[in-house]
């Protein structure tokens, strides 16, 4: 397989990982007991969701969200 094919496959896999982790982060924010309703609505914006999850006490999923998003960005710049 060519380099372009590997790059396309990596875009697809990392992009799918970003979407799955974002869904997990959003789920955690929506069902958090300490989060106010206005912050839950703001979490629908993708860049705000990991920040709100972090402020809500979650640590692993916002870090994974950032790592996958950064990886995807770097791959897109290649």
N, CA, C and O atoms as a CHARMM CRD file, in Angstrom:
* protein
*
  312
    1    1 UNK  N      0.84000  -1.17600   0.00000 PROA 1      0.00000
    2    1 UNK  CA     0.00000   0.00000   0.00000 PROA 1      0.00000
    3    1 UNK  C      0.88500   1.24000   0.00000 PROA 1      0.00000
    4    1 UNK  O      2.00000   1.23500   0.52100 PROA 1      0.00000
    5    2 UNK  N      0.36700   2.27100  -0.58500 PROA 2      0.00000
    6    2 UNK  CA     1.13000   3.50800  -0.69500 PROA 2      0.00000
    7    2 UNK  C      1.04000   4.32200   0.59000 PROA 2      0.00000
    8    2 UNK  O      0.24900   4.02600   1.48600 PROA 2      0.00000
    9    3 UNK  N      1.86900   5.35100   0.65100 PROA 3      0.00000
   10    3 UNK  CA     1.85400   6.23000   1.81200 PROA 3      0.00000
   11    3 UNK  C      0.54200   6.97500   1.96100 PROA 3      0.00000
   12    3 UNK  O      0.07700   7.21600   3.07500 PROA 3      0.00000
   13    4 UNK  N     -0.04800   7.33700   0.84100 PROA 4      0.00000
   14    4 UNK  CA    -1.33500   8.03500   0.88200 PROA 4      0.00000
   15    4 UNK  C     -2.45100   7.17600   1.45300 PROA 4      0.00000
   16    4 UNK  O     -3.34000   7.66900   2.14700 PROA 4      0.00000
   17    5 UNK  N     -2.39300   5.88200   1.15200 PROA 5      0.00000
   18    5 UNK  CA    -3.39700   4.96600   1.68500 PROA 5      0.00000
   19    5 UNK  C     -3.27000   4.84300   3.19600 PROA 5      0.00000
   20    5 UNK  O     -4.27200   4.84800   3.91100 PROA 5      0.00000
   21    6 UNK  N     -2.03300   4.73300   3.68200 PROA 6      0.00000
   22    6 UNK  CA    -1.80500   4.65800   5.12700 PROA 6      0.00000
   23    6 UNK  C     -2.25400   5.94200   5.81600 PROA 6      0.00000
   24    6 UNK  O     -2.81600   5.90100   6.91000 PROA 6      0.00000
   25    7 UNK  N     -2.01000   7.06900   5.18000 PROA 7      0.00000
   26    7 UNK  CA    -2.42900   8.33600   5.75400 PROA 7      0.00000
   27    7 UNK  C     -3.95300   8.41900   5.82700 PROA 7      0.00000
   28    7 UNK  O     -4.50000   8.86100   6.83600 PROA 7      0.00000
   29    8 UNK  N     -4.63000   8.00200   4.77900 PROA 8      0.00000
   30    8 UNK  CA    -6.08500   7.99700   4.77400 PROA 8      0.00000
   31    8 UNK  C     -6.64000   7.07700   5.85000 PROA 8      0.00000
   32    8 UNK  O     -7.58800   7.44000   6.54700 PROA 8      0.00000
   33    9 UNK  N     -6.06500   5.90000   5.99000 PROA 9      0.00000
   34    9 UNK  CA    -6.50500   4.97100   7.02800 PROA 9      0.00000
   35    9 UNK  C     -6.28000   5.54400   8.42800 PROA 9      0.00000
   36    9 UNK  O     -7.11700   5.36900   9.31300 PROA 9      0.00000
   37   10 UNK  N     -5.17000   6.21400   8.62500 PROA 10     0.00000
   38   10 UNK  CA    -4.90600   6.81100   9.93800 PROA 10     0.00000
   39   10 UNK  C     -5.87600   7.95300  10.21700 PROA 10     0.00000
   40   10 UNK  O     -6.30600   8.12200  11.35800 PROA 10     0.00000
   41   11 UNK  N     -6.23400   8.74700   9.19600 PROA 11     0.00000
   42   11 UNK  CA    -7.23500   9.79800   9.37200 PROA 11     0.00000
   43   11 UNK  C     -8.56400   9.19100   9.82200 PROA 11     0.00000
   44   11 UNK  O     -9.21500   9.69200  10.73900 PROA 11     0.00000
   45   12 UNK  N     -8.94500   8.11500   9.16300 PROA 12     0.00000
   46   12 UNK  CA   -10.22400   7.47800   9.47200 PROA 12     0.00000
   47   12 UNK  C    -10.22100   6.91400  10.88500 PROA 12     0.00000
   48   12 UNK  O    -11.17200   7.13200  11.63500 PROA 12     0.00000
   49   13 UNK  N     -9.17700   6.19700  11.26000 PROA 13     0.00000
   50   13 UNK  CA    -9.12200   5.57800  12.58900 PROA 13     0.00000
   51   13 UNK  C     -9.04100   6.61300  13.70700 PROA 13     0.00000
   52   13 UNK  O     -9.74900   6.50000  14.70800 PROA 13     0.00000
   53   14 UNK  N     -8.19500   7.60700  13.54600 PROA 14     0.00000
   54   14 UNK  CA    -8.06400   8.63300  14.59200 PROA 14     0.00000
   55   14 UNK  C     -9.31500   9.50100  14.63700 PROA 14     0.00000
   56   14 UNK  O     -9.74600   9.90100  15.71900 PROA 14     0.00000
   57   15 UNK  N     -9.89900   9.79600  13.49700 PROA 15     0.00000
   58   15 UNK  CA   -11.14700  10.56700  13.48100 PROA 15     0.00000
   59   15 UNK  C    -12.27900   9.81700  14.17000 PROA 15     0.00000
   60   15 UNK  O    -13.07200  10.42200  14.89100 PROA 15     0.00000
   61   16 UNK  N    -12.36300   8.50900  13.95700 PROA 16     0.00000
   62   16 UNK  CA   -13.37300   7.70500  14.64500 PROA 16     0.00000
   63   16 UNK  C    -13.11300   7.68500  16.14700 PROA 16     0.00000
   64   16 UNK  O    -14.05100   7.72700  16.94300 PROA 16     0.00000
   65   17 UNK  N    -11.84500   7.62000  16.53300 PROA 17     0.00000
   66   17 UNK  CA   -11.50800   7.64900  17.95900 PROA 17     0.00000
   67   17 UNK  C    -11.90500   8.98500  18.58700 PROA 17     0.00000
   68   17 UNK  O    -12.40000   9.01600  19.71300 PROA 17     0.00000
   69   18 UNK  N    -11.69300  10.07900  17.87100 PROA 18     0.00000
   70   18 UNK  CA   -12.09400  11.40000  18.37300 PROA 18     0.00000
   71   18 UNK  C    -13.60600  11.43700  18.58300 PROA 18     0.00000
   72   18 UNK  O    -14.07900  11.93700  19.60400 PROA 18     0.00000
   73   19 UNK  N    -14.36000  10.91600  17.63100 PROA 19     0.00000
   74   19 UNK  CA   -15.82500  10.93200  17.76100 PROA 19     0.00000
   75   19 UNK  C    -16.30100  10.07600  18.92900 PROA 19     0.00000
   76   19 UNK  O    -17.21400  10.47200  19.65400 PROA 19     0.00000
   77   20 UNK  N    -15.69700   8.91600  19.11700 PROA 20     0.00000
   78   20 UNK  CA   -16.10000   8.03500  20.22100 PROA 20     0.00000
   79   20 UNK  C    -15.76400   8.67700  21.56400 PROA 20     0.00000
   80   20 UNK  O    -16.59700   8.69200  22.47100 PROA 20     0.00000
   81   21 UNK  N    -14.55700   9.20300  21.69300 PROA 21     0.00000
   82   21 UNK  CA   -14.17000   9.83800  22.95800 PROA 21     0.00000
   83   21 UNK  C    -15.01200  11.08700  23.21200 PROA 21     0.00000
   84   21 UNK  O    -15.35400  11.37900  24.35800 PROA 21     0.00000
   85   22 UNK  N    -15.34700  11.82200  22.16000 PROA 22     0.00000
   86   22 UNK  CA   -16.21200  12.99200  22.34200 PROA 22     0.00000
   87   22 UNK  C    -17.59300  12.55900  22.83600 PROA 22     0.00000
   88   22 UNK  O    -18.17700  13.22200  23.69300 PROA 22     0.00000
   89   23 UNK  N    -18.11400  11.46900  22.31300 PROA 23     0.00000
   90   23 UNK  CA   -19.41000  10.96900  22.78000 PROA 23     0.00000
   91   23 UNK  C    -19.33900  10.57000  24.25500 PROA 23     0.00000
   92   23 UNK  O    -20.28000  10.81200  25.01000 PROA 23     0.00000
   93   24 UNK  N    -18.23300   9.96500  24.66000 PROA 24     0.00000
   94   24 UNK  CA   -18.06000   9.59100  26.06900 PROA 24     0.00000
   95   24 UNK  C    -17.98600  10.83200  26.94800 PROA 24     0.00000
   96   24 UNK  O    -18.61700  10.88500  28.00300 PROA 24     0.00000
   97   25 UNK  N    -17.22300  11.82200  26.52300 PROA 25     0.00000
   98   25 UNK  CA   -17.09600  13.06500  27.29100 PROA 25     0.00000
   99   25 UNK  C    -18.45900  13.74800  27.40600 PROA 25     0.00000
  100   25 UNK  O    -18.84100  14.20700  28.48200 PROA 25     0.00000
  101   26 UNK  N    -19.17400  13.81000  26.31200 PROA 26     0.00000
  102   26 UNK  CA   -20.48700  14.44400  26.32300 PROA 26     0.00000
  103   26 UNK  C    -21.44600  13.68800  27.24400 PROA 26     0.00000
  104   26 UNK  O    -22.21100  14.30400  27.98700 PROA 26     0.00000
  105   27 UNK  N    -21.40600  12.39300  27.19700 PROA 27     0.00000
  106   27 UNK  CA   -22.23100  11.56700  28.07500 PROA 27     0.00000
  107   27 UNK  C    -21.90300  11.83400  29.54300 PROA 27     0.00000
  108   27 UNK  O    -22.80500  11.95000  30.37300 PROA 27     0.00000
  109   28 UNK  N    -20.62600  11.93200  29.85800 PROA 28     0.00000
  110   28 UNK  CA   -20.21800  12.19100  31.23500 PROA 28     0.00000
  111   28 UNK  C    -20.67600  13.56700  31.70400 PROA 28     0.00000
  112   28 UNK  O    -21.07900  13.72800  32.85600 PROA 28     0.00000
  113   29 UNK  N    -20.61600  14.54900  30.82700 PROA 29     0.00000
  114   29 UNK  CA   -21.04100  15.90200  31.20400 PROA 29     0.00000
  115   29 UNK  C    -22.54900  15.95600  31.39600 PROA 29     0.00000
  116   29 UNK  O    -23.03200  16.56800  32.34800 PROA 29     0.00000
  117   30 UNK  N    -23.28500  15.33100  30.51200 PROA 30     0.00000
  118   30 UNK  CA   -24.73800  15.38800  30.59000 PROA 30     0.00000
  119   30 UNK  C    -25.24900  14.70200  31.85400 PROA 30     0.00000
  120   30 UNK  O    -26.21100  15.17400  32.46200 PROA 30     0.00000
  121   31 UNK  N    -24.63200  13.61200  32.25500 PROA 31     0.00000
  122   31 UNK  CA   -25.09900  12.86800  33.41800 PROA 31     0.00000
  123   31 UNK  C    -24.36700  13.23300  34.70500 PROA 31     0.00000
  124   31 UNK  O    -24.58200  12.58600  35.73000 PROA 31     0.00000
  125   32 UNK  N    -23.51800  14.24000  34.68200 PROA 32     0.00000
  126   32 UNK  CA   -22.80500  14.65100  35.89300 PROA 32     0.00000
  127   32 UNK  C    -23.77600  15.33300  36.86000 PROA 32     0.00000
  128   32 UNK  O    -24.63300  16.11700  36.45200 PROA 32     0.00000
  129   33 UNK  N    -23.62800  15.02700  38.12000 PROA 33     0.00000
  130   33 UNK  CA   -24.52700  15.59300  39.12300 PROA 33     0.00000
  131   33 UNK  C    -24.12100  17.01000  39.51200 PROA 33     0.00000
  132   33 UNK  O    -24.96800  17.82300  39.88200 PROA 33     0.00000
  133   34 UNK  N    -22.83500  17.30100  39.42700 PROA 34     0.00000
  134   34 UNK  CA   -22.34800  18.60400  39.87200 PROA 34     0.00000
  135   34 UNK  C    -22.43200  19.68700  38.80400 PROA 34     0.00000
  136   34 UNK  O    -22.16900  20.85400  39.09500 PROA 34     0.00000
  137   35 UNK  N    -22.78700  19.33100  37.59100 PROA 35     0.00000
  138   35 UNK  CA   -22.78700  20.28800  36.48600 PROA 35     0.00000
  139   35 UNK  C    -24.15000  20.95700  36.35900 PROA 35     0.00000
  140   35 UNK  O    -25.18300  20.28600  36.35700 PROA 35     0.00000
  141   36 UNK  N    -24.14600  22.28000  36.25400 PROA 36     0.00000
  142   36 UNK  CA   -25.39100  23.02500  36.08100 PROA 36     0.00000
  143   36 UNK  C    -25.94100  22.82500  34.67400 PROA 36     0.00000
  144   36 UNK  O    -25.21600  22.43900  33.75700 PROA 36     0.00000
  145   37 UNK  N    -27.22800  23.09100  34.52000 PROA 37     0.00000
  146   37 UNK  CA   -27.89800  22.86600  33.23500 PROA 37     0.00000
  147   37 UNK  C    -27.32500  23.73800  32.13000 PROA 37     0.00000
  148   37 UNK  O    -27.20600  23.27500  30.99600 PROA 37     0.00000
  149   38 UNK  N    -26.96800  24.97500  32.41800 PROA 38     0.00000
  150   38 UNK  CA   -26.43800  25.84600  31.35800 PROA 38     0.00000
  151   38 UNK  C    -25.09100  25.34900  30.84300 PROA 38     0.00000
  152   38 UNK  O    -24.77900  25.52000  29.66500 PROA 38     0.00000
  153   39 UNK  N    -24.29000  24.73400  31.71500 PROA 39     0.00000
  154   39 UNK  CA   -23.00500  24.18600  31.28400 PROA 39     0.00000
  155   39 UNK  C    -23.20700  22.91900  30.46500 PROA 39     0.00000
  156   39 UNK  O    -22.41900  22.62400  29.56700 PROA 39     0.00000
  157   40 UNK  N    -24.25800  22.17400  30.77300 PROA 40     0.00000
  158   40 UNK  CA   -24.55500  20.97300  29.97900 PROA 40     0.00000
  159   40 UNK  C    -24.89500  21.34700  28.54000 PROA 40     0.00000
  160   40 UNK  O    -24.48000  20.66400  27.60400 PROA 40     0.00000
  161   41 UNK  N    -25.64400  22.42200  28.36400 PROA 41     0.00000
  162   41 UNK  CA   -25.97500  22.87000  27.01200 PROA 41     0.00000
  163   41 UNK  C    -24.73500  23.37100  26.28300 PROA 41     0.00000
  164   41 UNK  O    -24.58400  23.15100  25.08200 PROA 41     0.00000
  165   42 UNK  N    -23.85300  24.04200  27.00800 PROA 42     0.00000
  166   42 UNK  CA   -22.62800  24.53900  26.39600 PROA 42     0.00000
  167   42 UNK  C    -21.71000  23.38900  25.97900 PROA 42     0.00000
  168   42 UNK  O    -20.91100  23.53800  25.05400 PROA 42     0.00000
  169   43 UNK  N    -21.82000  22.26500  26.64300 PROA 43     0.00000
  170   43 UNK  CA   -20.98000  21.11000  26.32600 PROA 43     0.00000
  171   43 UNK  C    -21.30100  20.52000  24.95700 PROA 43     0.00000
  172   43 UNK  O    -20.54200  19.68600  24.46200 PROA 43     0.00000
  173   44 UNK  N    -22.38000  20.92100  24.34500 PROA 44     0.00000
  174   44 UNK  CA   -22.68900  20.43900  23.00100 PROA 44     0.00000
  175   44 UNK  C    -21.70300  20.98000  21.97100 PROA 44     0.00000
  176   44 UNK  O    -21.56500  20.41400  20.88600 PROA 44     0.00000
  177   45 UNK  N    -21.01700  22.07100  22.30400 PROA 45     0.00000
  178   45 UNK  CA   -19.95100  22.57600  21.43100 PROA 45     0.00000
  179   45 UNK  C    -18.69700  21.73300  21.67200 PROA 45     0.00000
  180   45 UNK  O    -18.22700  21.63700  22.80600 PROA 45     0.00000
  181   46 UNK  N    -18.15600  21.12700  20.62800 PROA 46     0.00000
  182   46 UNK  CA   -17.04600  20.19300  20.82000 PROA 46     0.00000
  183   46 UNK  C    -15.83700  20.72800  21.60400 PROA 46     0.00000
  184   46 UNK  O    -15.32400  19.99200  22.44700 PROA 46     0.00000
  185   47 UNK  N    -15.35000  21.95300  21.38600 PROA 47     0.00000
  186   47 UNK  CA   -14.19100  22.37800  22.17900 PROA 47     0.00000
  187   47 UNK  C    -14.51200  22.60900  23.65500 PROA 47     0.00000
  188   47 UNK  O    -13.61500  22.55700  24.49600 PROA 47     0.00000
  189   48 UNK  N    -15.76700  22.86100  23.97400 PROA 48     0.00000
  190   48 UNK  CA   -16.13300  23.14900  25.36300 PROA 48     0.00000
  191   48 UNK  C    -16.35800  21.88100  26.17700 PROA 48     0.00000
  192   48 UNK  O    -16.20500  21.90500  27.39800 PROA 48     0.00000
  193   49 UNK  N    -16.71100  20.79700  25.54300 PROA 49     0.00000
  194   49 UNK  CA   -17.05800  19.57600  26.27000 PROA 49     0.00000
  195   49 UNK  C    -15.92700  19.04700  27.15400 PROA 49     0.00000
  196   49 UNK  O    -16.18400  18.74600  28.31900 PROA 49     0.00000
  197   50 UNK  N    -14.69000  18.91800  26.66500 PROA 50     0.00000
  198   50 UNK  CA   -13.64900  18.40900  27.56600 PROA 50     0.00000
  199   50 UNK  C    -13.30700  19.37100  28.69900 PROA 50     0.00000
  200   50 UNK  O    -12.92000  18.93900  29.78500 PROA 50     0.00000
  201   51 UNK  N    -13.44500  20.66500  28.45300 PROA 51     0.00000
  202   51 UNK  CA   -13.17400  21.64900  29.50600 PROA 51     0.00000
  203   51 UNK  C    -14.20700  21.50700  30.62100 PROA 51     0.00000
  204   51 UNK  O    -13.85700  21.51000  31.80200 PROA 51     0.00000
  205   52 UNK  N    -15.46200  21.38400  30.24900 PROA 52     0.00000
  206   52 UNK  CA   -16.52800  21.24300  31.23400 PROA 52     0.00000
  207   52 UNK  C    -16.40200  19.90700  31.97000 PROA 52     0.00000
  208   52 UNK  O    -16.64700  19.83200  33.17400 PROA 52     0.00000
  209   53 UNK  N    -16.02200  18.86100  31.24500 PROA 53     0.00000
  210   53 UNK  CA   -15.80100  17.56400  31.90100 PROA 53     0.00000
  211   53 UNK  C    -14.64500  17.66200  32.89400 PROA 53     0.00000
  212   53 UNK  O    -14.72100  17.10300  33.98800 PROA 53     0.00000
  213   54 UNK  N    -13.57600  18.36500  32.52100 PROA 54     0.00000
  214   54 UNK  CA   -12.43800  18.54000  33.42100 PROA 54     0.00000
  215   54 UNK  C    -12.86400  19.28700  34.68900 PROA 54     0.00000
  216   54 UNK  O    -12.50000  18.89900  35.79900 PROA 54     0.00000
  217   55 UNK  N    -13.63300  20.35300  34.51200 PROA 55     0.00000
  218   55 UNK  CA   -14.10500  21.11700  35.66300 PROA 55     0.00000
  219   55 UNK  C    -15.08700  20.31100  36.51500 PROA 55     0.00000
  220   55 UNK  O    -15.25600  20.58100  37.70400 PROA 55     0.00000
  221   56 UNK  N    -15.72800  19.32500  35.89800 PROA 56     0.00000
  222   56 UNK  CA   -16.64800  18.45700  36.62300 PROA 56     0.00000
  223   56 UNK  C    -15.97200  17.32300  37.35900 PROA 56     0.00000
  224   56 UNK  O    -16.63600  16.52800  38.02300 PROA 56     0.00000
  225   57 UNK  N    -14.65900  17.24100  37.24800 PROA 57     0.00000
  226   57 UNK  CA   -13.92800  16.22100  37.99200 PROA 57     0.00000
  227   57 UNK  C    -13.43300  15.05100  37.16800 PROA 57     0.00000
  228   57 UNK  O    -12.73700  14.18100  37.69200 PROA 57     0.00000
  229   58 UNK  N    -13.77000  15.01200  35.90700 PROA 58     0.00000
  230   58 UNK  CA   -13.28500  13.93100  35.03500 PROA 58     0.00000
  231   58 UNK  C    -11.88200  14.27000  34.58500 PROA 58     0.00000
  232   58 UNK  O    -11.58600  15.43500  34.32100 PROA 58     0.00000
  233   59 UNK  N    -11.01700  13.28900  34.49100 PROA 59     0.00000
  234   59 UNK  CA    -9.64100  13.56500  34.09900 PROA 59     0.00000
  235   59 UNK  C     -9.20300  12.76900  32.86700 PROA 59     0.00000
  236   59 UNK  O     -8.56800  13.33200  31.97600 PROA 59     0.00000
  237   60 UNK  N     -9.51800  11.50700  32.79700 PROA 60     0.00000
  238   60 UNK  CA    -8.98900  10.65200  31.73100 PROA 60     0.00000
  239   60 UNK  C     -9.60500  10.99200  30.37600 PROA 60     0.00000
  240   60 UNK  O     -8.88400  11.17000  29.39400 PROA 60     0.00000
  241   61 UNK  N    -10.91900  11.08100  30.31800 PROA 61     0.00000
  242   61 UNK  CA   -11.56500  11.29400  29.02200 PROA 61     0.00000
  243   61 UNK  C    -11.23100  12.65800  28.39700 PROA 61     0.00000
  244   61 UNK  O    -11.04400  12.71100  27.18200 PROA 61     0.00000
  245   62 UNK  N    -11.14400  13.75500  29.15000 PROA 62     0.00000
  246   62 UNK  CA   -10.72500  15.00500  28.48800 PROA 62     0.00000
  247   62 UNK  C     -9.28300  14.95900  27.97800 PROA 62     0.00000
  248   62 UNK  O     -8.97100  15.55500  26.94700 PROA 62     0.00000
  249   63 UNK  N     -8.40900  14.25900  28.69100 PROA 63     0.00000
  250   63 UNK  CA    -7.02600  14.12600  28.21900 PROA 63     0.00000
  251   63 UNK  C     -6.98700  13.29200  26.94200 PROA 63     0.00000
  252   63 UNK  O     -6.27600  13.63100  25.99600 PROA 63     0.00000
  253   64 UNK  N     -7.75000  12.20700  26.91600 PROA 64     0.00000
  254   64 UNK  CA    -7.81100  11.39100  25.69400 PROA 64     0.00000
  255   64 UNK  C     -8.39900  12.18400  24.53600 PROA 64     0.00000
  256   64 UNK  O     -7.92600  12.07600  23.40400 PROA 64     0.00000
  257   65 UNK  N     -9.42500  12.97900  24.81100 PROA 65     0.00000
  258   65 UNK  CA   -10.03300  13.81400  23.77200 PROA 65     0.00000
  259   65 UNK  C     -8.99600  14.75100  23.17800 PROA 65     0.00000
  260   65 UNK  O     -8.88400  14.87100  21.95800 PROA 65     0.00000
  261   66 UNK  N     -8.24300  15.41000  24.03700 PROA 66     0.00000
  262   66 UNK  CA    -7.21100  16.33200  23.56100 PROA 66     0.00000
  263   66 UNK  C     -6.10700  15.63200  22.79900 PROA 66     0.00000
  264   66 UNK  O     -5.63100  16.14000  21.78300 PROA 66     0.00000
  265   67 UNK  N     -5.69400  14.46800  23.28000 PROA 67     0.00000
  266   67 UNK  CA    -4.62000  13.72700  22.60800 PROA 67     0.00000
  267   67 UNK  C     -5.06200  13.26800  21.21900 PROA 67     0.00000
  268   67 UNK  O     -4.31800  13.41000  20.24800 PROA 67     0.00000
  269   68 UNK  N     -6.26500  12.72200  21.12800 PROA 68     0.00000
  270   68 UNK  CA    -6.75100  12.27200  19.81900 PROA 68     0.00000
  271   68 UNK  C     -6.99900  13.44800  18.87800 PROA 68     0.00000
  272   68 UNK  O     -6.70100  13.35600  17.68800 PROA 68     0.00000
  273   69 UNK  N     -7.53700  14.54800  19.39400 PROA 69     0.00000
  274   69 UNK  CA    -7.77200  15.71700  18.54600 PROA 69     0.00000
  275   69 UNK  C     -6.45900  16.29500  18.03700 PROA 69     0.00000
  276   69 UNK  O     -6.35800  16.68600  16.87400 PROA 69     0.00000
  277   70 UNK  N     -5.46000  16.34900  18.90200 PROA 70     0.00000
  278   70 UNK  CA    -4.14400  16.84700  18.48100 PROA 70     0.00000
  279   70 UNK  C     -3.50900  15.91300  17.46000 PROA 70     0.00000
  280   70 UNK  O     -2.90900  16.37400  16.48900 PROA 70     0.00000
  281   71 UNK  N     -3.63400  14.60500  17.66900 PROA 71     0.00000
  282   71 UNK  CA    -3.11300  13.63900  16.70100 PROA 71     0.00000
  283   71 UNK  C     -3.78900  13.79600  15.36200 PROA 71     0.00000
  284   71 UNK  O     -3.12700  13.76100  14.32500 PROA 71     0.00000
  285   72 UNK  N     -5.10500  13.96800  15.36600 PROA 72     0.00000
  286   72 UNK  CA    -5.81900  14.16000  14.11800 PROA 72     0.00000
  287   72 UNK  C     -5.37800  15.42700  13.40900 PROA 72     0.00000
  288   72 UNK  O     -5.20100  15.43500  12.19100 PROA 72     0.00000
  289   73 UNK  N     -5.20100  16.49000  14.16700 PROA 73     0.00000
  290   73 UNK  CA    -4.74300  17.75500  13.58500 PROA 73     0.00000
  291   73 UNK  C     -3.36800  17.60300  12.95200 PROA 73     0.00000
  292   73 UNK  O     -3.13800  18.08800  11.84400 PROA 73     0.00000
  293   74 UNK  N     -2.46500  16.94400  13.63700 PROA 74     0.00000
  294   74 UNK  CA    -1.11400  16.73400  13.10300 PROA 74     0.00000
  295   74 UNK  C     -1.15700  15.88700  11.83900 PROA 74     0.00000
  296   74 UNK  O     -0.45500  16.16900  10.86800 PROA 74     0.00000
  297   75 UNK  N     -1.99200  14.83800  11.85700 PROA 75     0.00000
  298   75 UNK  CA    -2.10400  13.99500  10.66900 PROA 75     0.00000
  299   75 UNK  C     -2.67600  14.77300   9.48700 PROA 75     0.00000
  300   75 UNK  O     -2.27300  14.55400   8.34500 PROA 75     0.00000
  301   76 UNK  N     -3.59900  15.66500   9.75600 PROA 76     0.00000
  302   76 UNK  CA    -4.17500  16.45700   8.66600 PROA 76     0.00000
  303   76 UNK  C     -3.17900  17.45100   8.09100 PROA 76     0.00000
  304   76 UNK  O     -3.26300  17.81500   6.91800 PROA 76     0.00000
  305   77 UNK  N     -2.23100  17.89100   8.92200 PROA 77     0.00000
  306   77 UNK  CA    -1.21500  18.82200   8.44600 PROA 77     0.00000
  307   77 UNK  C     -0.11600  18.13900   7.65100 PROA 77     0.00000
  308   77 UNK  O      0.64200  18.80100   6.94300 PROA 77     0.00000
  309   78 UNK  N     -0.02200  16.81600   7.76200 PROA 78     0.00000
  310   78 UNK  CA     1.02100  16.06700   7.03300 PROA 78     0.00000
  311   78 UNK  C      0.71900  16.04900   5.55500 PROA 78     0.00000
  312   78 UNK  O      1.47700  15.47100   4.77700 PROA 78     0.00000
